[in-house]
Amino acid sequence: MNRTEVLLLLQQLPEELREAEASYYSALGRLEDAKLALRAKECELFSLGLITGKNEQAREAEIWQHTYELQRTVLRARMHADQCKVEYDYLHNRLDNTQLIAQLLLPEDQ
């Protein structure tokens, strides 16, 4: 990696990192929305008296029948948020490493 490449990366990476961070927080928001929708559906099922199980396993089985798609949505949203977090962490580490390389390659002005 030469000086020009390092300088170019130092200019590009902060913007890429900002975009990755925005994507991550957006994905977290969608995850929270999905969780809220699932919880609202569960509350609705209880208030309508559709959940009558005598123990926790029976209640979970009854809830599952009505909320399967919402639970899949929550799972997909969680996976997407995790993927966005991985991308953010990767870019953050890449920026840190590039800054270190720049310190080693580029002499300080004295």
Helices and strands as residue ranges (DSSP letters): H 3-47, H 56-105
